[in-house]
Amino acid sequence: MFVIFGVVPVIVLGFLAFVPLIAGIATVLDNPSIGALLIAWAIAGLSGARTVLRVWSGVYTENTAPGLVTGILAAAPLTLPSLLDPDLPGSLLPLYFSAGPIVVAVLVLAGWLPEEPRDDARIIEYEEAWPG
């Protein structure tokens, strides 16, 4: 299910992220705010796509959660047209490519819990952390 609803749509969205990136670069001199917004949106989408592909390959880093969140934020505007004006079955394909990765990222974030047992918890005292 991760591949069907996460990896396949993310690859398509990753390639589509180059459209706002090129548009942002083209308009940044004429309209800096719109150009910067488009560039930021594209970078967030590419970051989210890269993070989902890394999670699929089993790589978790300290940037996994922020990468998934930026991907969710980048894909969220793409779901609005299909959710606000549902035209079944015509809106199912756009929802598959936009909402599928969002659901997968949310499920990864919800299931991402620390694996350290509770009896092995460590408390750092202030004297050790801040000598003085």
Buried (B, 14 or more C-beta within 10 A) or exposed (E): EEEEBBBBBBBBBBEBBEEBBEBBEEBBEEEEEEBEBBBBBBBBBBBBBBBBBBBBEEEEEEEBBEBBBBBBBBBEEBBEBBEEEEEEEEBEEBBBBBBBBBEBBEBBBEEEEEEEEEEEEEEEEEEEEEEE
